[in-house]
Amino acid sequence: MSVRIRNVLRKEWAVMVRSPSSLLFLVGIPLLLTGQAIFLSWVIPRFVSPGSLGVQTPPGEEISDIDALRLLILSQFRFFILLIPAMIANTFATMSIVEEKLTRTLEPLLATPVRTWELLFGKVLFGAIPAVLITWGCAGLFVLLVGALGWGHLIGSVVSTSWFLVLFLLAPAVSILSFLLGVIGSSRAADAKSAQNLAILIVLPIFALIAVQVTGLVCFTPLLTLLLSFGMAAADGGLVLLAVRLFDRESIVVRWR
């Protein structure tokens, strides 16, 4: 990693640490999403009959119909957790560039010898690294809560090969994709709200993944999850080139004087 990218990273993280609202968002939203997933896994089997949803015990599983329903809900967390890196990266990407425009701190940075790709790569890492680390932390907390609530016998079915592929391949790819969309939107937007309108689109495919998994339309086997991760990584590569192309540093400086 070049010195210029490290400088961008240090600068971005220093600004984030000095902002209590950013730190609150960084911690509060992931905990809220994790707690929501656990709450739904607890409350739905208490009030909904598995038979009414057509849920049956999976072949080879020696568990009750209630546990089968709970297992179905818990298994969606591997895609539900993708909302964490998507939302964190989206927020920090849009706020990072737009706020720097409004406060006129972006101009001195653009006047330095830092290359456009180095600037964007540093900003991507600034949002993606904490987003992915917090996602992993929430995944660990989720497993601990599942065991603490007496559902430990289901952990082996929840923490599968697809679970690890989502955590270590798909989650980083989603985080980078969300951040790049935020960068593209904020480089052309006049305020954070306008920039977030484009970046928030990454949330829609995540909900679609959850929907097709719950309804049984698609079963995300390890192979399919791996292919999905590679496809997302390929999209990241294309968006990197597009982001560098659209980030016209000269026009940004002139337009915001």
Backbone hydrogen bonds, N-H to C=O, Kabsch-Sander energy under -0.5 kcal/mol:
donor,donor_aa,acceptor,acceptor_aa,energy
6,R,2,S,-2.0
7,N,3,V,-2.2
8,V,4,R,-2.0
9,L,5,I,-2.4
10,R,6,R,-2.7
11,K,7,N,-2.3
12,E,8,V,-2.5
13,W,9,L,-2.7
14,A,10,R,-2.0
15,V,11,K,-1.8
16,M,12,E,-2.1
17,V,13,W,-2.4
18,R,14,A,-1.2
19,S,16,M,-1.6
23,L,19,S,-1.9
24,L,20,P,-2.4
25,F,21,S,-2.2
26,L,22,S,-2.4
27,V,23,L,-1.5
28,G,24,L,-3.5
29,I,25,F,-1.4
31,L,27,V,-1.7
32,L,28,G,-2.4
33,L,29,I,-2.4
34,T,30,P,-2.3
35,G,31,L,-2.7
36,Q,32,L,-2.1
37,A,33,L,-2.0
38,I,34,T,-2.0
39,F,35,G,-2.6
40,L,36,Q,-2.5
41,S,37,A,-1.8
42,W,38,I,-1.3
43,V,39,F,-2.9
44,I,40,L,-2.0
46,R,43,V,-0.7
47,F,43,V,-1.0
47,F,44,I,-1.1
48,V,44,I,-2.1
52,S,49,S,-0.6
53,L,49,S,-0.8
53,L,50,P,-0.8
54,G,51,G,-0.9
55,V,50,P,-2.6
61,E,58,P,-2.1
62,E,60,G,-0.5
63,I,61,E,-1.2
68,A,64,S,-2.0
69,L,65,D,-2.1
70,R,66,I,-2.4
71,L,67,D,-2.8
72,L,68,A,-1.9
73,I,69,L,-1.8
74,L,70,R,-3.0
75,S,71,L,-2.2
76,Q,72,L,-0.6
76,Q,73,I,-1.1
77,F,74,L,-1.5
78,R,75,S,-0.8
79,F,76,Q,-1.4
80,F,76,Q,-2.7
81,I,77,F,-2.7
82,L,79,F,-1.3
83,L,80,F,-1.7
84,I,81,I,-1.5
86,A,82,L,-1.7
87,M,83,L,-2.5
88,I,84,I,-2.4
89,A,85,P,-2.3
90,N,86,A,-1.9
91,T,87,M,-2.3
92,F,88,I,-2.5
93,A,89,A,-2.2
94,T,90,N,-2.1
95,M,91,T,-2.3
96,S,92,F,-1.9
97,I,93,A,-1.5
98,V,94,T,-2.0
99,E,95,M,-1.9
100,E,96,S,-1.0
101,K,97,I,-1.8
102,L,98,V,-2.4
103,T,99,E,-2.6
104,R,101,K,-0.8
105,T,100,E,-1.5
106,L,100,E,-1.6
109,L,105,T,-0.7
110,L,106,L,-2.5
111,A,107,E,-1.5
112,T,109,L,-1.1
119,L,115,R,-2.5
120,L,116,T,-2.6
121,F,117,W,-2.4
122,G,118,E,-2.4
123,K,119,L,-2.0
124,V,120,L,-2.5
125,L,121,F,-2.4
126,F,122,G,-2.0
127,G,123,K,-1.5
128,A,124,V,-3.2
129,I,125,L,-2.2
131,A,127,G,-1.4
132,V,128,A,-2.7
133,L,129,I,-2.4
134,I,130,P,-2.5
135,T,131,A,-1.8
136,W,132,V,-2.4
137,G,133,L,-2.2
138,C,134,I,-2.6
139,A,135,T,-2.0
140,G,136,W,-2.1
141,L,137,G,-2.3
142,F,138,C,-2.5
143,V,139,A,-2.0
144,L,140,G,-2.1
145,L,141,L,-2.5
146,V,142,F,-2.3
147,G,143,V,-2.0
148,A,144,L,-2.4
149,L,145,L,-1.9
150,G,147,G,-1.4
151,W,146,V,-2.2
154,L,151,W,-2.3
155,I,152,G,-1.1
156,G,152,G,-0.5
157,S,154,L,-0.9
158,V,154,L,-1.8
159,V,155,I,-3.2
160,S,158,V,-1.7
164,F,160,S,-1.6
165,L,161,T,-2.1
166,V,162,S,-2.4
167,L,163,W,-2.1
168,F,164,F,-2.7
169,L,165,L,-1.8
170,L,165,L,-2.0
171,A,166,V,-3.1
173,A,169,L,-1.6
174,V,170,L,-2.7
175,S,171,A,-2.4
176,I,172,P,-2.4
177,L,173,A,-2.3
178,S,174,V,-2.7
179,F,175,S,-2.2
180,L,176,I,-2.6
181,L,177,L,-2.2
182,G,178,S,-2.0
183,V,179,F,-2.5
184,I,180,L,-2.6
185,G,181,L,-2.5
186,S,182,G,-2.8
187,S,183,V,-1.9
188,R,184,I,-0.6
188,R,185,G,-0.8
189,A,185,G,-1.0
195,A,191,D,-1.6
196,Q,192,A,-2.2
197,N,193,K,-1.0
198,L,194,S,-0.6
198,L,195,A,-0.8
199,A,195,A,-1.3
200,I,196,Q,-2.3
201,L,198,L,-1.4
202,I,199,A,-1.6
203,V,200,I,-1.7
204,L,200,I,-0.5
204,L,201,L,-0.7
206,I,202,I,-0.9
207,F,203,V,-2.0
208,A,204,L,-1.9
209,L,205,P,-2.2
210,I,206,I,-2.0
211,A,207,F,-2.3
212,V,208,A,-2.5
213,Q,209,L,-1.6
214,V,210,I,-2.5
215,T,211,A,-2.4
216,G,212,V,-0.5
217,L,212,V,-0.9
218,V,212,V,-1.7
220,F,218,V,-0.7
221,T,219,C,-1.7
225,T,221,T,-2.8
226,L,222,P,-2.3
227,L,223,L,-2.4
228,L,224,L,-2.3
229,S,225,T,-2.1
230,F,226,L,-2.3
231,G,227,L,-2.4
232,M,228,L,-2.2
233,A,229,S,-2.3
234,A,230,F,-2.3
235,A,231,G,-1.9
236,D,232,M,-2.0
237,G,233,A,-2.0
238,G,234,A,-2.0
239,L,235,A,-2.3
240,V,236,D,-2.2
241,L,237,G,-1.5
242,L,238,G,-1.8
243,A,239,L,-3.2
244,V,240,V,-2.3
245,R,241,L,-1.8
246,L,242,L,-2.4
247,F,243,A,-1.7
248,D,246,L,-1.9
249,R,247,F,-1.3
252,I,248,D,-2.0
253,V,249,R,-2.0
254,V,250,E,-2.1
255,R,251,S,-2.8
256,W,252,I,-1.8
257,R,254,V,-1.1
